[in-house]
Amino acid sequence: MKEAFPAAEVQLIDSSGGVFEVTMNGVLIFSKQALKRHADPGEVVRLAREARG
């Protein structure tokens, strides 16, 4: 994420139970728990770009 968005503030928040969620500007853009799968390679960056508009 930092490579794709160098000016972004990226924060990893520890969790448990296999939760992996990515938010951007307070909006959920990926949830492993909701989708019941891991993100594909490059998927989170693509979703972040789409969310940015």
N, CA, C and O atoms as a printed pandas DataFrame, in Angstrom:
     atom_number atom_name residue_name chain_id  residue_number  x_coord  y_coord  z_coord
0              1         N          MET        A               1    0.828   -1.191    0.000
1              2        CA          MET        A               1    0.000    0.000    0.000
2              3         C          MET        A               1    0.873    1.256    0.000
3              4         O          MET        A               1    0.587    2.210   -0.724
4              5         N          LYS        A               2    1.927    1.258    0.804
5              6        CA          LYS        A               2    2.779    2.441    0.867
6              7         C          LYS        A               2    3.462    2.690   -0.473
7              8         O          LYS        A               2    3.708    3.842   -0.830
8              9         N          GLU        A               3    3.771    1.640   -1.214
9             10        CA          GLU        A               3    4.394    1.813   -2.525
10            11         C          GLU        A               3    3.395    2.422   -3.514
11            12         O          GLU        A               3    3.755    3.302   -4.297
12            13         N          ALA        A               4    2.164    1.965   -3.481
13            14        CA          ALA        A               4    1.139    2.459   -4.395
14            15         C          ALA        A               4    0.641    3.846   -3.997
15            16         O          ALA        A               4    0.282    4.650   -4.858
16            17         N          PHE        A               5    0.620    4.125   -2.696
17            18        CA          PHE        A               5    0.104    5.394   -2.171
18            19         C          PHE        A               5    1.107    5.954   -1.159
19            20         O          PHE        A               5    0.866    5.875    0.046
20            21         N          PRO        A               6    2.226    6.519   -1.623
21            22        CA          PRO        A               6    3.291    6.950   -0.707
22            23         C          PRO        A               6    2.858    7.974    0.338
23            24         O          PRO        A               6    3.422    8.005    1.432
24            25         N          ALA        A               7    1.881    8.804    0.030
25            26        CA          ALA        A               7    1.457    9.835    0.975
26            27         C          ALA        A               7    0.395    9.336    1.953
27            28         O          ALA        A               7   -0.004   10.067    2.860
28            29         N          ALA        A               8   -0.058    8.108    1.778
29            30        CA          ALA        A               8   -1.130    7.578    2.623
30            31         C          ALA        A               8   -0.617    7.240    4.017
31            32         O          ALA        A               8    0.536    6.850    4.198
32            33         N          GLU        A               9   -1.496    7.398    4.990
33            34        CA          GLU        A               9   -1.201    6.947    6.339
34            35         C          GLU        A               9   -1.737    5.521    6.441
35            36         O          GLU        A               9   -2.946    5.293    6.398
36            37         N          VAL        A              10   -0.823    4.572    6.576
37            38        CA          VAL        A              10   -1.187    3.157    6.626
38            39         C          VAL        A              10   -0.966    2.659    8.039
39            40         O          VAL        A              10    0.080    2.911    8.635
40            41         N          GLN        A              11   -1.951    1.950    8.577
41            42        CA          GLN        A              11   -1.855    1.470    9.949
42            43         C          GLN        A              11   -2.326    0.023   10.008
43            44         O          GLN        A              11   -3.389   -0.318    9.490
44            45         N          LEU        A              12   -1.526   -0.817   10.643
45            46        CA          LEU        A              12   -1.902   -2.207   10.866
46            47         C          LEU        A              12   -2.441   -2.319   12.285
47            48         O          LEU        A              12   -1.763   -1.962   13.249
48            49         N          ILE        A              13   -3.656   -2.813   12.400
49            50        CA          ILE        A              13   -4.282   -2.968   13.711
50            51         C          ILE        A              13   -4.395   -4.457   14.002
51            52         O          ILE        A              13   -5.072   -5.187   13.278
52            53         N          ASP        A              14   -3.735   -4.902   15.057
53            54        CA          ASP        A              14   -3.774   -6.312   15.433
54            55         C          ASP        A              14   -5.201   -6.760   15.709
55            56         O          ASP        A              14   -6.022   -6.006   16.231
56            57         N          SER        A              15   -5.466   -7.988   15.350
57            58        CA          SER        A              15   -6.768   -8.576   15.567
58            59         C          SER        A              15   -6.577  -10.069   15.770
59            60         O          SER        A              15   -5.446  -10.546   15.864
60            61         N          SER        A              16   -7.662  -10.799   15.838
61            62        CA          SER        A              16   -7.565  -12.249   15.966
62            63         C          SER        A              16   -8.691  -12.883   15.174
63            64         O          SER        A              16   -9.586  -12.188   14.692
64            65         N          GLY        A              17   -8.651  -14.175   15.040
65            66        CA          GLY        A              17   -9.713  -14.892   14.362
66            67         C          GLY        A              17   -9.673  -14.796   12.854
67            68         O          GLY        A              17  -10.676  -15.064   12.193
68            69         N          GLY        A              18   -8.517  -14.415   12.286
69            70        CA          GLY        A              18   -8.392  -14.356   10.841
70            71         C          GLY        A              18   -9.031  -13.137   10.199
71            72         O          GLY        A              18   -9.259  -13.124    8.989
72            73         N          VAL        A              19   -9.323  -12.117   10.990
73            74        CA          VAL        A              19   -9.941  -10.906   10.456
74            75         C          VAL        A              19   -8.895  -10.119    9.674
75            76         O          VAL        A              19   -7.797   -9.875   10.176
76            77         N          PHE        A              20   -9.229   -9.721    8.450
77            78        CA          PHE        A              20   -8.387   -8.866    7.624
78            79         C          PHE        A              20   -9.315   -7.904    6.917
79            80         O          PHE        A              20  -10.010   -8.278    5.972
80            81         N          GLU        A              21   -9.326   -6.666    7.375
81            82        CA          GLU        A              21  -10.183   -5.647    6.787
82            83         C          GLU        A              21   -9.346   -4.433    6.427
83            84         O          GLU        A              21   -8.409   -4.071    7.139
84            85         N          VAL        A              22   -9.697   -3.818    5.322
85            86        CA          VAL        A              22   -8.990   -2.625    4.867
86            87         C          VAL        A              22  -10.013   -1.516    4.708
87            88         O          VAL        A              22  -11.022   -1.673    4.021
88            89         N          THR        A              23   -9.736   -0.388    5.357
89            90        CA          THR        A              23  -10.584    0.787    5.204
90            91         C          THR        A              23   -9.768    1.909    4.579
91            92         O          THR        A              23   -8.546    1.969    4.712
92            93         N          MET        A              24  -10.471    2.783    3.905
93            94        CA          MET        A              24   -9.826    3.958    3.320
94            95         C          MET        A              24  -10.738    5.141    3.577
95            96         O          MET        A              24  -11.893    5.157    3.150
96            97         N          ASN        A              25  -10.209    6.133    4.281
97            98        CA          ASN        A              25  -11.005    7.305    4.667
98            99         C          ASN        A              25  -12.274    6.891    5.395
99           100         O          ASN        A              25  -13.340    7.473    5.191
100          101         N          GLY        A              26  -12.148    5.878    6.247
101          102        CA          GLY        A              26  -13.264    5.427    7.059
102          103         C          GLY        A              26  -14.252    4.516    6.347
103          104         O          GLY        A              26  -15.260    4.122    6.934
104          105         N          VAL        A              27  -13.977    4.172    5.084
105          106        CA          VAL        A              27  -14.873    3.320    4.304
106          107         C          VAL        A              27  -14.233    1.949    4.120
107          108         O          VAL        A              27  -13.083    1.850    3.694
108          109         N          LEU        A              28  -14.962    0.910    4.433
109          110        CA          LEU        A              28  -14.473   -0.455    4.272
110          111         C          LEU        A              28  -14.366   -0.775    2.784
111          112         O          LEU        A              28  -15.353   -0.689    2.054
112          113         N          ILE        A              29  -13.146   -1.151    2.329
113          114        CA          ILE        A              29  -12.992   -1.494    0.910
114          115         C          ILE        A              29  -12.701   -2.972    0.699
115          116         O          ILE        A              29  -12.874   -3.481   -0.409
116          117         N          PHE        A              30  -12.259   -3.677    1.750
117          118        CA          PHE        A              30  -12.077   -5.127    1.648
118          119         C          PHE        A              30  -12.291   -5.749    3.015
119          120         O          PHE        A              30  -11.810   -5.230    4.022
120          121         N          SER        A              31  -13.014   -6.861    3.051
121          122        CA          SER        A              31  -13.237   -7.605    4.282
122          123         C          SER        A              31  -13.118   -9.093    3.997
123          124         O          SER        A              31  -13.959   -9.671    3.307
124          125         N          LYS        A              32  -12.074   -9.710    4.528
125          126        CA          LYS        A              32  -11.913  -11.159    4.388
126          127         C          LYS        A              32  -13.072  -11.874    5.064
127          128         O          LYS        A              32  -13.563  -12.886    4.563
128          129         N          GLN        A              33  -13.505  -11.354    6.191
129          130        CA          GLN        A              33  -14.598  -11.976    6.934
130          131         C          GLN        A              33  -15.893  -11.964    6.120
131          132         O          GLN        A              33  -16.604  -12.968    6.076
132          133         N          ALA        A              34  -16.205  -10.839    5.477
133          134        CA          ALA        A              34  -17.444  -10.741    4.702
134          135         C          ALA        A              34  -17.388  -11.584    3.435
135          136         O          ALA        A              34  -18.380  -12.201    3.047
136          137         N          LEU        A              35  -16.209  -11.608    2.785
137          138        CA          LEU        A              35  -16.074  -12.328    1.515
138          139         C          LEU        A              35  -15.705  -13.795    1.695
139          140         O          LEU        A              35  -15.811  -14.589    0.760
140          141         N          LYS        A              36  -15.268  -14.153    2.910
141          142        CA          LYS        A              36  -14.874  -15.536    3.216
142          143         C          LYS        A              36  -13.714  -16.017    2.345
143          144         O          LYS        A              36  -13.658  -17.181    1.951
144          145         N          ARG        A              37  -12.772  -15.078    2.046
145          146        CA          ARG        A              37  -11.597  -15.428    1.254
146          147         C          ARG        A              37  -10.509  -14.379    1.466
147          148         O          ARG        A              37  -10.765  -13.265    1.922
148          149         N          HIS        A              38   -9.292  -14.775    1.122
149          150        CA          HIS        A              38   -8.173  -13.832    1.154
150          151         C          HIS        A              38   -8.248  -12.930   -0.070
151          152         O          HIS        A              38   -8.885  -13.270   -1.067
152          153         N          ALA        A              39   -7.597  -11.790    0.014
153          154        CA          ALA        A              39   -7.515  -10.897   -1.139
154          155         C          ALA        A              39   -6.595  -11.511   -2.187
155          156         O          ALA        A              39   -5.578  -12.118   -1.854
156          157         N          ASP        A              40   -6.956  -11.352   -3.439
157          158        CA          ASP        A              40   -6.090  -11.777   -4.533
158          159         C          ASP        A              40   -4.908  -10.814   -4.621
159          160         O          ASP        A              40   -5.013   -9.676   -4.162
160          161         N          PRO        A              41   -3.782  -11.243   -5.201
161          162        CA          PRO        A              41   -2.643  -10.337   -5.354
162          163         C          PRO        A              41   -3.054   -9.056   -6.093
163          164         O          PRO        A              41   -3.631   -9.116   -7.178
164          165         N          GLY        A              42   -2.758   -7.923   -5.508
165          166        CA          GLY        A              42   -3.061   -6.635   -6.103
166          167         C          GLY        A              42   -4.500   -6.164   -5.910
167          168         O          GLY        A              42   -4.831   -5.036   -6.276
168          169         N          GLU        A              43   -5.352   -7.000   -5.347
169          170        CA          GLU        A              43   -6.768   -6.659   -5.217
170          171         C          GLU        A              43   -6.998   -5.461   -4.301
171          172         O          GLU        A              43   -7.793   -4.579   -4.626
172          173         N          VAL        A              44   -6.318   -5.421   -3.172
173          174        CA          VAL        A              44   -6.541   -4.328   -2.217
174          175         C          VAL        A              44   -6.093   -2.997   -2.821
175          176         O          VAL        A              44   -6.770   -1.983   -2.656
176          177         N          VAL        A              45   -4.968   -2.997   -3.512
177          178        CA          VAL        A              45   -4.498   -1.763   -4.158
178          179         C          VAL        A              45   -5.490   -1.339   -5.239
179          180         O          VAL        A              45   -5.801   -0.154   -5.354
180          181         N          ARG        A              46   -5.986   -2.277   -6.024
181          182        CA          ARG        A              46   -6.971   -1.957   -7.070
182          183         C          ARG        A              46   -8.238   -1.357   -6.446
183          184         O          ARG        A              46   -8.761   -0.355   -6.933
184          185         N          LEU        A              47   -8.718   -1.970   -5.378
185          186        CA          LEU        A              47   -9.917   -1.463   -4.711
186          187         C          LEU        A              47   -9.693   -0.064   -4.133
187          188         O          LEU        A              47  -10.588    0.781   -4.164
188          189         N          ALA        A              48   -8.494    0.170   -3.609
189          190        CA          ALA        A              48   -8.175    1.488   -3.062
190          191         C          ALA        A              48   -8.166    2.528   -4.173
191          192         O          ALA        A              48   -8.670    3.636   -3.994
192          193         N          ARG        A              49   -7.596    2.176   -5.314
193          194        CA          ARG        A              49   -7.596    3.106   -6.455
194          195         C          ARG        A              49   -9.022    3.393   -6.920
195          196         O          ARG        A              49   -9.358    4.539   -7.218
196          197         N          GLU        A              50   -9.848    2.375   -6.984
197          198        CA          GLU        A              50  -11.250    2.558   -7.397
198          199         C          GLU        A              50  -12.005    3.431   -6.395
199          200         O          GLU        A              50  -12.817    4.268   -6.789
200          201         N          ALA        A              51  -11.743    3.239   -5.121
201          202        CA          ALA        A              51  -12.428    4.015   -4.078
202          203         C          ALA        A              51  -12.006    5.484   -4.112
203          204         O          ALA        A              51  -12.771    6.381   -3.757
204          205         N          ARG        A              52  -10.785    5.697   -4.544
205          206        CA          ARG        A              52  -10.250    7.062   -4.624
206          207         C          ARG        A              52  -10.900    7.846   -5.760
207          208         O          ARG        A              52  -11.010    9.070   -5.704
208          209         N          GLY        A              53  -11.322    7.127   -6.779
209          210        CA          GLY        A              53  -12.005    7.762   -7.903
210          211         C          GLY        A              53  -11.110    8.216   -8.932
211          212         O          GLY        A              53  -11.555    8.770   -9.937
